[in-house]
Amino acid sequence: MKQILIHEVGPRDGLQAESAVVPTEVKLDWIRRVAASGVDIVQVGSFVRGDKMPQMADTDELFRILSKETHRAMLSGLVLNEKGLERALEVGVHLICMGVSASDTHSRKNTGMSTEDATRRIVATALEAKKVGRKVQVSVQSAFGCGFEGAIDEARVLAIVAAYLEAGLTSISLADTAGHAHPAQVRRYVQKVLELDPAAEITAHIHDTYGLGMASVYAAMEAGAKAIETSFGGLGGCPFTKVAAGNVATEDLVHGLQRTGQRLDIDLAALVGITRDVARHFGRELPGCVYKTGPIQAKVTA
């Protein structure tokens, strides 16, 4: 298994479902520290309407500040439409993430568009971003099931993937928005995408709604996924799905990888410290494990 990339989505996916808005300066502190820890990518926020999602209202400001600094990690941002792309380009986002839900119900609740309409629109928007030299990642949301519709036809998921690949969009995230994924399903989907295009760079975004998050992450990695999206403390969940629940915790995944000698370049103690600060800020226990138990130290051999 090749070295897996870690895409920290806590500042976006972790915070978007919170009722209390986190002050910009607090977000900046968390983002800077996560970016310095050795993870590969940090998702700063999403370019949505602030009146619809107040937690993301300062995304433009965050990028304006952070773009003037040097960071160890690449910074990403989520866009939903052409207006979001305009804003992302204006503030200098280098990795632009966008996606389509395989669930028509979830798609309409999240974007106001059907899956078919959203696919056409997102492909066109992604190509515009690539045309001006930005890195683009496209996702299939609700890929493994939907809280509203239940099971999603595998062919429907692969049709969206095929539309991406036909447009030359090969960085693809399979997102478990509702947390319905199980390891065998995740392994099969990753393998099927790689059958469509062996050069595809697959990211797995897995939620732990029903307790199968970490097992599904390992299945994705073993099947050939290149990156995993996680959140500090396991915080987060899509506010537009039926049962919003947390992600796989970044520090838990890093701890597991380091137990087997992988990703020793990441500062696990720093990640644990950030998560403890996040938990203190919200005044509650988060879903993650390692920030509470403390890590088992990895055995490093010369």
Secondary structure as a PSIPRED ss2 file (coil, helix, strand):
# PSIPRED VFORMAT (PSIPRED V4.0)

   1 M C   1.000  0.000  0.000
   2 K C   1.000  0.000  0.000
   3 Q C   1.000  0.000  0.000
   4 I C   1.000  0.000  0.000
   5 L E   0.000  0.000  1.000
   6 I E   0.000  0.000  1.000
   7 H E   0.000  0.000  1.000
   8 E E   0.000  0.000  1.000
   9 V C   1.000  0.000  0.000
  10 G H   0.000  1.000  0.000
  11 P H   0.000  1.000  0.000
  12 R H   0.000  1.000  0.000
  13 D H   0.000  1.000  0.000
  14 G H   0.000  1.000  0.000
  15 L C   1.000  0.000  0.000
  16 Q C   1.000  0.000  0.000
  17 A C   1.000  0.000  0.000
  18 E C   1.000  0.000  0.000
  19 S C   1.000  0.000  0.000
  20 A C   1.000  0.000  0.000
  21 V C   1.000  0.000  0.000
  22 V C   1.000  0.000  0.000
  23 P C   1.000  0.000  0.000
  24 T H   0.000  1.000  0.000
  25 E H   0.000  1.000  0.000
  26 V H   0.000  1.000  0.000
  27 K H   0.000  1.000  0.000
  28 L H   0.000  1.000  0.000
  29 D H   0.000  1.000  0.000
  30 W H   0.000  1.000  0.000
  31 I H   0.000  1.000  0.000
  32 R H   0.000  1.000  0.000
  33 R H   0.000  1.000  0.000
  34 V H   0.000  1.000  0.000
  35 A H   0.000  1.000  0.000
  36 A H   0.000  1.000  0.000
  37 S C   1.000  0.000  0.000
  38 G C   1.000  0.000  0.000
  39 V C   1.000  0.000  0.000
  40 D C   1.000  0.000  0.000
  41 I E   0.000  0.000  1.000
  42 V E   0.000  0.000  1.000
  43 Q E   0.000  0.000  1.000
  44 V E   0.000  0.000  1.000
  45 G E   0.000  0.000  1.000
  46 S E   0.000  0.000  1.000
  47 F E   0.000  0.000  1.000
  48 V C   1.000  0.000  0.000
  49 R C   1.000  0.000  0.000
  50 G C   1.000  0.000  0.000
  51 D C   1.000  0.000  0.000
  52 K C   1.000  0.000  0.000
  53 M C   1.000  0.000  0.000
  54 P H   0.000  1.000  0.000
  55 Q H   0.000  1.000  0.000
  56 M H   0.000  1.000  0.000
  57 A C   1.000  0.000  0.000
  58 D C   1.000  0.000  0.000
  59 T H   0.000  1.000  0.000
  60 D H   0.000  1.000  0.000
  61 E H   0.000  1.000  0.000
  62 L H   0.000  1.000  0.000
  63 F H   0.000  1.000  0.000
  64 R H   0.000  1.000  0.000
  65 I H   0.000  1.000  0.000
  66 L H   0.000  1.000  0.000
  67 S C   1.000  0.000  0.000
  68 K C   1.000  0.000  0.000
  69 E C   1.000  0.000  0.000
  70 T C   1.000  0.000  0.000
  71 H C   1.000  0.000  0.000
  72 R C   1.000  0.000  0.000
  73 A C   1.000  0.000  0.000
  74 M E   0.000  0.000  1.000
  75 L E   0.000  0.000  1.000
  76 S E   0.000  0.000  1.000
  77 G E   0.000  0.000  1.000
  78 L E   0.000  0.000  1.000
  79 V E   0.000  0.000  1.000
  80 L C   1.000  0.000  0.000
  81 N C   1.000  0.000  0.000
  82 E H   0.000  1.000  0.000
  83 K H   0.000  1.000  0.000
  84 G H   0.000  1.000  0.000
  85 L H   0.000  1.000  0.000
  86 E H   0.000  1.000  0.000
  87 R H   0.000  1.000  0.000
  88 A H   0.000  1.000  0.000
  89 L H   0.000  1.000  0.000
  90 E H   0.000  1.000  0.000
  91 V C   1.000  0.000  0.000
  92 G C   1.000  0.000  0.000
  93 V C   1.000  0.000  0.000
  94 H C   1.000  0.000  0.000
  95 L E   0.000  0.000  1.000
  96 I E   0.000  0.000  1.000
  97 C E   0.000  0.000  1.000
  98 M E   0.000  0.000  1.000
  99 G E   0.000  0.000  1.000
 100 V E   0.000  0.000  1.000
 101 S E   0.000  0.000  1.000
 102 A C   1.000  0.000  0.000
 103 S C   1.000  0.000  0.000
 104 D H   0.000  1.000  0.000
 105 T H   0.000  1.000  0.000
 106 H H   0.000  1.000  0.000
 107 S H   0.000  1.000  0.000
 108 R H   0.000  1.000  0.000
 109 K H   0.000  1.000  0.000
 110 N H   0.000  1.000  0.000
 111 T H   0.000  1.000  0.000
 112 G C   1.000  0.000  0.000
 113 M C   1.000  0.000  0.000
 114 S C   1.000  0.000  0.000
 115 T H   0.000  1.000  0.000
 116 E H   0.000  1.000  0.000
 117 D H   0.000  1.000  0.000
 118 A H   0.000  1.000  0.000
 119 T H   0.000  1.000  0.000
 120 R H   0.000  1.000  0.000
 121 R H   0.000  1.000  0.000
 122 I H   0.000  1.000  0.000
 123 V H   0.000  1.000  0.000
 124 A H   0.000  1.000  0.000
 125 T H   0.000  1.000  0.000
 126 A H   0.000  1.000  0.000
 127 L H   0.000  1.000  0.000
 128 E H   0.000  1.000  0.000
 129 A H   0.000  1.000  0.000
 130 K H   0.000  1.000  0.000
 131 K H   0.000  1.000  0.000
 132 V C   1.000  0.000  0.000
 133 G C   1.000  0.000  0.000
 134 R C   1.000  0.000  0.000
 135 K E   0.000  0.000  1.000
 136 V E   0.000  0.000  1.000
 137 Q E   0.000  0.000  1.000
 138 V E   0.000  0.000  1.000
 139 S E   0.000  0.000  1.000
 140 V E   0.000  0.000  1.000
 141 Q E   0.000  0.000  1.000
 142 S C   1.000  0.000  0.000
 143 A C   1.000  0.000  0.000
 144 F C   1.000  0.000  0.000
 145 G C   1.000  0.000  0.000
 146 C E   0.000  0.000  1.000
 147 G C   1.000  0.000  0.000
 148 F C   1.000  0.000  0.000
 149 E C   1.000  0.000  0.000
 150 G E   0.000  0.000  1.000
 151 A C   1.000  0.000  0.000
 152 I C   1.000  0.000  0.000
 153 D C   1.000  0.000  0.000
 154 E H   0.000  1.000  0.000
 155 A H   0.000  1.000  0.000
 156 R H   0.000  1.000  0.000
 157 V H   0.000  1.000  0.000
 158 L H   0.000  1.000  0.000
 159 A H   0.000  1.000  0.000
 160 I H   0.000  1.000  0.000
 161 V H   0.000  1.000  0.000
 162 A H   0.000  1.000  0.000
 163 A H   0.000  1.000  0.000
 164 Y H   0.000  1.000  0.000
 165 L H   0.000  1.000  0.000
 166 E H   0.000  1.000  0.000
 167 A C   1.000  0.000  0.000
 168 G C   1.000  0.000  0.000
 169 L C   1.000  0.000  0.000
 170 T C   1.000  0.000  0.000
 171 S E   0.000  0.000  1.000
 172 I E   0.000  0.000  1.000
 173 S E   0.000  0.000  1.000
 174 L E   0.000  0.000  1.000
 175 A E   0.000  0.000  1.000
 176 D E   0.000  0.000  1.000
 177 T C   1.000  0.000  0.000
 178 A C   1.000  0.000  0.000
 179 G C   1.000  0.000  0.000
 180 H C   1.000  0.000  0.000
 181 A C   1.000  0.000  0.000
 182 H C   1.000  0.000  0.000
 183 P H   0.000  1.000  0.000
 184 A H   0.000  1.000  0.000
 185 Q H   0.000  1.000  0.000
 186 V H   0.000  1.000  0.000
 187 R H   0.000  1.000  0.000
 188 R H   0.000  1.000  0.000
 189 Y H   0.000  1.000  0.000
 190 V H   0.000  1.000  0.000
 191 Q H   0.000  1.000  0.000
 192 K H   0.000  1.000  0.000
 193 V H   0.000  1.000  0.000
 194 L H   0.000  1.000  0.000
 195 E H   0.000  1.000  0.000
 196 L H   0.000  1.000  0.000
 197 D C   1.000  0.000  0.000
 198 P C   1.000  0.000  0.000
 199 A C   1.000  0.000  0.000
 200 A C   1.000  0.000  0.000
 201 E E   0.000  0.000  1.000
 202 I E   0.000  0.000  1.000
 203 T E   0.000  0.000  1.000
 204 A E   0.000  0.000  1.000
 205 H E   0.000  0.000  1.000
 206 I E   0.000  0.000  1.000
 207 H E   0.000  0.000  1.000
 208 D C   1.000  0.000  0.000
 209 T C   1.000  0.000  0.000
 210 Y C   1.000  0.000  0.000
 211 G C   1.000  0.000  0.000
 212 L C   1.000  0.000  0.000
 213 G H   0.000  1.000  0.000
 214 M H   0.000  1.000  0.000
 215 A H   0.000  1.000  0.000
 216 S H   0.000  1.000  0.000
 217 V H   0.000  1.000  0.000
 218 Y H   0.000  1.000  0.000
 219 A H   0.000  1.000  0.000
 220 A H   0.000  1.000  0.000
 221 M H   0.000  1.000  0.000
 222 E H   0.000  1.000  0.000
 223 A H   0.000  1.000  0.000
 224 G C   1.000  0.000  0.000
 225 A C   1.000  0.000  0.000
 226 K C   1.000  0.000  0.000
 227 A E   0.000  0.000  1.000
 228 I E   0.000  0.000  1.000
 229 E E   0.000  0.000  1.000
 230 T E   0.000  0.000  1.000
 231 S E   0.000  0.000  1.000
 232 F H   0.000  1.000  0.000
 233 G H   0.000  1.000  0.000
 234 G H   0.000  1.000  0.000
 235 L C   1.000  0.000  0.000
 236 G C   1.000  0.000  0.000
 237 G C   1.000  0.000  0.000
 238 C C   1.000  0.000  0.000
 239 P C   1.000  0.000  0.000
 240 F C   1.000  0.000  0.000
 241 T C   1.000  0.000  0.000
 242 K C   1.000  0.000  0.000
 243 V C   1.000  0.000  0.000
 244 A C   1.000  0.000  0.000
 245 A C   1.000  0.000  0.000
 246 G C   1.000  0.000  0.000
 247 N E   0.000  0.000  1.000
 248 V C   1.000  0.000  0.000
 249 A E   0.000  0.000  1.000
 250 T H   0.000  1.000  0.000
 251 E H   0.000  1.000  0.000
 252 D H   0.000  1.000  0.000
 253 L H   0.000  1.000  0.000
 254 V H   0.000  1.000  0.000
 255 H H   0.000  1.000  0.000
 256 G H   0.000  1.000  0.000
 257 L H   0.000  1.000  0.000
 258 Q H   0.000  1.000  0.000
 259 R H   0.000  1.000  0.000
 260 T C   1.000  0.000  0.000
 261 G C   1.000  0.000  0.000
 262 Q C   1.000  0.000  0.000
 263 R C   1.000  0.000  0.000
 264 L C   1.000  0.000  0.000
 265 D C   1.000  0.000  0.000
 266 I C   1.000  0.000  0.000
 267 D C   1.000  0.000  0.000
 268 L H   0.000  1.000  0.000
 269 A H   0.000  1.000  0.000
 270 A H   0.000  1.000  0.000
 271 L H   0.000  1.000  0.000
 272 V H   0.000  1.000  0.000
 273 G H   0.000  1.000  0.000
 274 I H   0.000  1.000  0.000
 275 T H   0.000  1.000  0.000
 276 R H   0.000  1.000  0.000
 277 D H   0.000  1.000  0.000
 278 V H   0.000  1.000  0.000
 279 A H   0.000  1.000  0.000
 280 R H   0.000  1.000  0.000
 281 H H   0.000  1.000  0.000
 282 F H   0.000  1.000  0.000
 283 G C   1.000  0.000  0.000
 284 R C   1.000  0.000  0.000
 285 E C   1.000  0.000  0.000
 286 L C   1.000  0.000  0.000
 287 P C   1.000  0.000  0.000
 288 G C   1.000  0.000  0.000
 289 C C   1.000  0.000  0.000
 290 V H   0.000  1.000  0.000
 291 Y H   0.000  1.000  0.000
 292 K H   0.000  1.000  0.000
 293 T H   0.000  1.000  0.000
 294 G C   1.000  0.000  0.000
 295 P C   1.000  0.000  0.000
 296 I C   1.000  0.000  0.000
 297 Q C   1.000  0.000  0.000
 298 A C   1.000  0.000  0.000
 299 K C   1.000  0.000  0.000
 300 V C   1.000  0.000  0.000
 301 T C   1.000  0.000  0.000
 302 A C   1.000  0.000  0.000
